[in-house]
Amino acid sequence: MTAQAITRPRPDKGKLRTARKINRKRVIELIDQGVSVPVVAASQQVAPTTIYRFLEKIDKEKQSLIKYKSGRADHKALLQLKTEDKIHIIMETITDDSVKAMSDSSKKGFLDVLNNISGTAYDKERLERGQSTQNIAYDNNAGMERYQALKKLLTDAIDVKTVDNPVSEGSCQPHDDTIDI
C-alpha cells in the first residue's frame, strides 16, 4: 500500500506525518488465518501499532454490534409500542366530521393506511401466538385423485402386466412378453 496524501500533526512532536491506508479486509483475513501482527503490519507497510489500534477499534465495533443484536428484538418491540401509541393518539383525534370533510381521494388513502396497519398488526399478533400468517390451502383428496390419474396414465402408456415370479430358482430366463415388477 502506498501512503495517502493526507497529513496529520503528531501530537507528541508537532511534526506532520503521512496517514497510512491499510487494506482492512486483508488485515482481518490474515489475522483470522493466524498470521502474527508484525507480519500483517509488514505486509501492509505500517507499524505493528497501527494494526493493533485497528484491531482494537474493530473489536469495539464487534462488541457494539453483538450488544445491539442481543437486544434488537426488545428495541423493535419498544419502537412498535411507541408507534402504536402514536397511532392511537392520532386515531382519537379523528372524528366522524373530519372523515366526512375529507375528499374522496383522501378517504381512499386513509383507508389504505388503516388497512395496512390493521393487516400488519394482525400478522404480528398471529406470529406472536405461533399461528400461521399465510393462507395455504391443500386439498388432500385432489392430490390423491391426481396421483391415481397419473398412475393410470403411466401404467396404460407402458402396458405393464404383473405376474407371479415365473423364473424358477437358479434360472435367469424370463417369459417372452412380460416384465416382473
C-alpha positions as CSV (number, residue, x, y, z in Angstrom):
1,M,0.0,0.0,0.0
2,T,1.1,3.5,-0.6
3,A,0.7,6.4,1.7
4,Q,-2.3,8.7,1.4
5,A,-1.8,12.4,0.6
6,I,-3.4,13.3,3.9
7,T,-1.0,14.6,6.6
8,R,-1.7,15.0,10.2
9,P,0.2,16.6,13.0
10,R,1.8,14.3,15.5
11,P,0.6,15.3,19.0
12,D,3.9,14.3,20.6
13,K,6.3,16.0,18.3
14,G,4.3,18.7,16.4
15,K,5.6,17.4,13.1
16,L,3.4,16.3,10.2
17,R,3.1,12.7,9.3
18,T,1.5,11.0,6.3
19,A,-1.5,8.9,7.2
20,R,-1.3,5.3,6.0
21,K,-4.1,3.4,4.5
22,I,-4.4,-0.3,5.2
23,N,-6.5,-2.9,3.4
24,R,-8.9,-3.6,6.2
25,K,-10.4,-6.7,4.6
26,R,-7.0,-8.3,4.0
27,V,-5.8,-7.5,7.6
28,I,-8.9,-9.2,9.0
29,E,-8.3,-12.2,6.7
30,L,-4.6,-12.5,7.7
31,I,-5.4,-12.2,11.5
32,D,-8.2,-14.8,11.1
33,Q,-5.7,-17.1,9.5
34,G,-3.4,-16.8,12.5
35,V,-0.8,-14.5,10.9
36,S,1.1,-12.5,13.6
37,V,0.5,-8.8,13.9
38,P,4.1,-7.9,13.0
39,V,3.9,-9.9,9.8
40,V,0.5,-8.4,8.9
41,A,1.9,-4.9,9.6
42,A,4.9,-5.6,7.3
43,S,2.5,-6.8,4.6
44,Q,0.6,-3.5,4.9
45,Q,3.8,-1.4,5.2
46,V,2.7,0.1,8.5
47,A,3.9,-0.2,12.1
48,P,2.5,-3.0,14.2
49,T,0.9,-0.4,16.5
50,T,-1.3,0.6,13.5
51,I,-2.6,-2.9,13.2
52,Y,-3.1,-3.2,17.0
53,R,-5.1,0.1,17.0
54,F,-7.2,-1.2,14.0
55,L,-7.9,-4.5,15.7
56,E,-8.9,-2.7,19.0
57,K,-11.3,-0.5,17.0
58,I,-13.0,-3.4,15.2
59,D,-13.2,-5.3,18.4
60,K,-15.2,-2.4,20.0
61,E,-17.4,-2.3,16.9
62,K,-18.0,-6.1,17.1
63,Q,-18.9,-5.7,20.8
64,S,-21.3,-2.9,20.0
65,L,-22.9,-5.0,17.2
66,I,-23.3,-8.0,19.5
67,K,-24.9,-5.9,22.2
68,Y,-27.3,-4.3,19.6
69,K,-28.2,-7.7,18.1
70,S,-28.9,-9.3,21.5
71,G,-31.3,-6.5,22.4
72,R,-32.7,-5.9,18.9
73,A,-36.0,-7.7,19.5
74,D,-36.6,-5.7,22.6
75,H,-35.7,-2.5,20.8
76,K,-38.1,-3.3,18.0
77,A,-40.8,-4.2,20.4
78,L,-40.4,-0.8,22.2
79,L,-40.4,1.0,18.9
80,Q,-43.5,-0.8,17.9
81,L,-45.2,0.1,21.2
82,K,-44.3,3.8,20.8
83,T,-45.6,3.7,17.2
84,E,-48.8,2.1,18.2
85,D,-49.3,4.7,21.0
86,K,-48.9,7.5,18.4
87,I,-51.4,5.8,16.1
88,H,-53.9,5.6,18.9
89,I,-53.4,9.3,19.8
90,I,-53.9,10.2,16.1
91,M,-56.9,8.0,15.7
92,E,-58.5,9.5,18.8
93,T,-58.3,12.9,17.2
94,I,-60.1,11.8,14.0
95,T,-63.8,12.5,14.3
96,D,-66.7,11.4,12.1
97,D,-67.0,15.0,10.9
98,S,-63.3,15.2,10.0
99,V,-63.7,12.0,7.9
100,K,-66.8,13.4,6.2
101,A,-64.9,16.5,5.4
102,M,-62.1,14.6,3.6
103,S,-62.0,14.4,-0.2
104,D,-62.7,11.1,-1.8
105,S,-59.0,10.6,-2.6
106,S,-58.0,11.4,1.0
107,K,-60.6,8.9,2.3
108,K,-59.2,6.2,0.0
109,G,-55.6,7.0,1.1
110,F,-56.7,7.0,4.7
111,L,-58.5,3.6,4.3
112,D,-55.4,2.2,2.6
113,V,-53.2,3.2,5.5
114,L,-55.7,1.8,8.1
115,N,-55.9,-1.4,6.2
116,N,-52.1,-1.8,6.1
117,I,-51.8,-1.0,9.8
118,S,-54.6,-3.5,10.6
119,G,-53.2,-6.3,8.4
120,T,-49.6,-5.8,9.7
121,A,-50.8,-5.8,13.3
122,Y,-52.9,-8.9,12.7
123,D,-50.0,-10.8,11.1
124,K,-47.7,-9.8,14.0
125,E,-50.2,-10.9,16.6
126,R,-50.5,-14.3,14.9
127,L,-46.7,-14.6,14.7
128,E,-46.5,-13.9,18.5
129,R,-49.1,-16.6,19.1
130,G,-47.3,-19.1,16.9
131,Q,-50.1,-19.2,14.4
132,S,-49.9,-19.1,10.6
133,T,-49.8,-15.8,8.8
134,Q,-50.4,-17.3,5.3
135,N,-53.5,-18.9,3.8
136,I,-52.1,-22.0,2.3
137,A,-54.8,-24.5,1.2
138,Y,-54.1,-28.1,0.3
139,D,-56.8,-30.5,-0.8
140,N,-55.5,-34.0,0.0
141,N,-58.3,-35.6,-2.0
142,A,-57.5,-33.6,-5.1
143,G,-53.8,-34.6,-4.6
144,M,-54.7,-38.3,-4.3
145,E,-57.1,-38.1,-7.4
146,R,-54.3,-36.6,-9.4
147,Y,-51.8,-39.3,-8.2
148,Q,-54.2,-42.0,-9.3
149,A,-54.9,-40.4,-12.7
150,L,-51.1,-40.1,-13.3
151,K,-50.5,-43.7,-12.2
152,K,-53.2,-45.0,-14.6
153,L,-51.8,-42.9,-17.4
154,L,-48.3,-44.2,-16.8
155,T,-49.5,-47.8,-16.5
156,D,-51.5,-47.6,-19.7
157,A,-48.7,-45.9,-21.5
158,I,-46.1,-48.7,-20.9
159,D,-48.7,-51.6,-20.8
160,V,-47.3,-53.3,-17.8
161,K,-48.6,-56.7,-16.8
162,T,-48.0,-58.1,-13.4
163,V,-47.3,-61.8,-13.0
164,D,-46.1,-64.1,-10.2
165,N,-42.4,-64.8,-10.4
166,P,-42.2,-67.2,-13.4
167,V,-38.4,-67.7,-13.1
168,S,-37.6,-70.9,-11.3
169,E,-34.8,-70.9,-8.8
170,G,-31.3,-71.0,-10.5
171,S,-32.8,-69.9,-13.8
172,C,-32.4,-66.4,-15.3
173,Q,-34.9,-66.9,-18.2
174,P,-37.9,-64.5,-18.0
175,H,-41.1,-65.1,-20.1
176,D,-41.2,-63.6,-23.5
177,D,-43.7,-60.7,-23.3
178,T,-43.9,-59.9,-19.5
179,I,-42.0,-57.8,-17.1
180,D,-41.6,-58.7,-13.5
181,I,-42.4,-55.9,-11.1
